[in-house]
Amino acid sequence: MSGQSLLAPGKLSPVRPVPGNIRRPEYVGKPAPTPYTGPEVQTPETIEAMRIAGRIAARAMAEAAKHIAPGVTTDELDRVAHEYMCDHGAYPSTLGYRGFPKSLCTSVNEVICHGIPDSTVLNDGDIVNLDVTAYIGGVHGDNNATYLVGEVDEESRLLVERTRESLARAIKAVKPGRQINIIGRVIESYAKRFGYGVVRDFTGHGINSSFHSGLIVPHYDSPHATTMIQPGMTFTIEPMLTLGSHDYDMWDDGWTVVTKDRKRTAQFEHTLVVTETGAEILTLP
């Protein structure tokens, strides 16, 4: 892997405004969201609304990804995604969630997740994850993907490719009547073939009218993840694989999570609804 310097926090730009006619999630302006007490199985009406939210989130992420290049700041990627969501009537779900100051997460190189867009400049050879969630119609759609910046070394490229593949395999494993730990079992067994670490403390989650419903979707084979998968359940799968240890440190900002050994990490995510025979991806552009 290239011997690039480790990341350091950059400078934040002012909070971007959201037009007043766009509906806000209930947690905006509060220290934490109201705990979700509803069902994990959603109505057809909610699922249809989530298709719309998921499509906007996927398109916003794709639009921001078009601007990924050496010399571009992560704050610029935030601007692009923010404007796309607002232009399509959606609220950027991360903006104001537990005080998060930006409209998407940008996690570069050794950042596992929750990187805050700022003045950090992308360099040739970096990898960067964009995590975009849109709120519209009273529901959320959440997705992320890791992208290559310029010419990336083979080790990093393979990590990204294989992390994407681990998500695809996990989605195929989703079937009604299986326990939710089948997801982590599939991801972990695939990652082990390449000696990758699988992050444990950050997981997939239930999602609907709530950004995080309380349902936990581990990406490793957890004996405690015994929830039975049922048609109509909506949740994310978002494996985080590392070139080294799955242990992590957190920056003083309370959000940015980096690998403890500072080796690179990649992540991919989709929001799904369980069907009678498998899973439908709701975050497709």
N, C-alpha and C positions, 0 to 999 in steps of 0.2 A: 504494500500500500504506500501511496505517496506520503512523504514526510512533511505534510503541511502543518502549520502551527495550529494550536488548539484555539477554540472559540473563546471570545470574551464578550460580555454584554456591550451592546451598542447604545446609541441614543434613541429614545422614543420620540416619535412625532406626536402632535396633539391628537386627541381622540377624534375620530371621524364622525361627522353628524349623520343621522339617519332621518329621512323625511318624516314629518309628524304624522302623515297618513298611514304609515306602515305600522302594523300591530306589533307590539313588543311582547316577548315572553314575560311571564309574571315575575321572574327573578330579577329583571333589570331594575337597578337602583336599590336592591336588597343585598345583604351580605351573603345570603344563601337561598337556593330555591326551596319552595314548599315541598316537603316529601311527597312522593307519588304514592297514592293509595289505591289506584285503579287496577284493572286486570292487565296481564301481559298479553292475553289474546285480544286482538283488536277487531272492531266492527269493519265491514266492507267499506263504509264511508270514511273511517279513519285511515284505512289502508290506501284508499284512492287519494286522499289528501297527502299522504306520505309519498306517494308516487310523484306528485307535483313538487313537493319540497325536495325530494331526493334528486329529481331531474335538475332543478335549479342549482342545487349544491354541486352536482357533478359538472354542470356546464360552467359554473363559476370557477371551479378548480381547474378545468381545462383551459379557460380563458387566462387565468393567472399563469398557468404552466407555459403558455405561449411566450411569456416574457422572461422565462428563466434563461439566463445567459451570464457569462463572466462579466462583472462590472455592475450588475443590477443589485439593488438592495432588497432585502427581505421586506422592508416597508413598502417598496413599490409593488411587490406582489400582493401585499395586503390591500393597497389602494385599488388594484384591479379587481380583486375578488369582491371587495366591499361595494364598489360601484356597480358591478354586475348584479349582485343580489338586490341592492336597493332599486336599480333600474327595472328589476323584474318583480318588485313588490314584496321581496322577502327581507327579513331581518337577519343579520349575521349572528347566529346563535351564541358564538363565543364572546361577543362584545357585551361586557358587563356581567358575564357569568362568573359569579364569585369574585368579581372585581377584575377579571381579565380585560386588558385594555385594548385589544385589537380584534379584528374581524375574521382572522384565521390563525392557525398555528404554523410556523415555519421552523422545521427542525433540521439543522444542518449537521452532517457528518456524525459526530459523537453524541448529538442530542437525540435521545430516545423519543421524546414527545414533549408537547406543550411549549415549544420554543416561541418566544414573543417576537413578532416582526419589529425590526428597528433599523438603524443605520448600517447594520452588518452588510458587507458587500460580498456577493458570491464570487468565488474564484474558479478558474479552470481546474477541473478535477474533483470539485466538491460533489456531494450528493445532498439533495434537499427534499424533505417531506413537506407537502402541503396538506393540511387537515382543514376541511371546509364543511361547515354545517349551516344549513338554511332553515329558517323558521317562517312558515307561511300557512295560512289556513288552520292555525292552531296546533300544528305538528312540526316536528323536526326531521330533516334528512341529513345524514352524516356520512362523509367519505373522506379518505385520504389516499395519497400515493406518493412514492419516492421517485424523484427525477434525477437524471444525470446532468451535470453542469459542464459543458464542453467535453474534453477528452478525459475520461475517467479510467483509472487503473482496473485491470481485469478482476482483481479480488473484490473490489467494490461493486463492479458491474454484476458479477455473479451473485453477490449478496442481494442486490436489488431484484434481480431476475428470480432468484429462488424464494425470496420473501413473497413476491407476487404469486408464485406457484403454490406456496404454502396456503395462501388465502383461497386460491381456486380449489385446492384439494379439500380444505375445510368446508367450503360451501357445498361441495358435492356430498359431503358426509352428513349434512343436515337432513334428517328424515323424522317424520312424526313417530313417536314411540321410543326413540333413542334418548338416552340421557345426554345432557348438554356437554358432559365431559368428553364425548366423542370428538368434539371440535378440537380441544386441546391435545387429545391423544394423536390425532392425525397430524397436527402441526408439529408437535414435539418429535414424533417419530421421523418425520421428513427432515426437520432441522438437524437432528442428530447425525444423519448420514453425512453431513458436511462439517460437523464439529461446531455448529453455531450455538450460541446461547439463546434461550427463549425467555424474554422478559415476563416475570410473574406478577409483579405488583401493580401493573397497569393492564387492564383487561378490556374485552368487549362488554357491551352493556345493553340492557333493554332501552328502547327508545320509542316514543310515540308523541303524546302531548307533552311528555316530560323528556328533557334532554337525556337524563339518566334515571331510569325508572327504579333502579334498585336490583334488577336482575343482573347477575355477574356471569360473564362468559370467559372463563380462563383459556389461555392459549397453551397451557401445559396440561398434562393428564392429572387433573386434580380429583382425588377420591371424594371430595366434598361437593363437587358440582353434579349433583344427582337430579336436578330439575328435569322433568320429562319434557321433551320437545313436543309441542302441539300445533296443529294448523292454526294460523292466524296470529301466532306470536311474532313480534317484531323486535329485532335486536341487531347489534353490530358484531362483526368479527373483524379484528384489526391486529393481526400478529405483528410483534416487534422482535426481529431477530438481530443478533449481534455477532460480530467477528470474534468476540471474546466472552467475558463474563456477563451474566445477566444482572449483576449487582449494579447499583447506581448511586449517584450523588445528586443533590438538588441545589441549584443556585440560590442566592439570597433573595431573588425575586419571588420565590415560593412557587414557581411554575416550571422553569426550565430543568428538565431531567436529563442528565448525561451519564453515559456509561462510566463506571468507577475506574476502569482501566483506560478510558478515553479512546477505545477502539470504536470503529464505525458501526452504525446500526441502521436498519431500514424497516419500513412499515407500510402496509397496505390495508385498506378498510373499505367495506361496503355495509350499507344498511339492507337487511333482508326481511322478508315476510315468509313464514313457513307455509307451504302449500300442502295439499293432500299427499303429494308424492315426493316433495323435496323442499327447495327454497327458490324464491324469486328475488332477484336483486332489484332493489328500489332506487339505487343510486347509479343509474346509467344515463349518459347524456343524450 
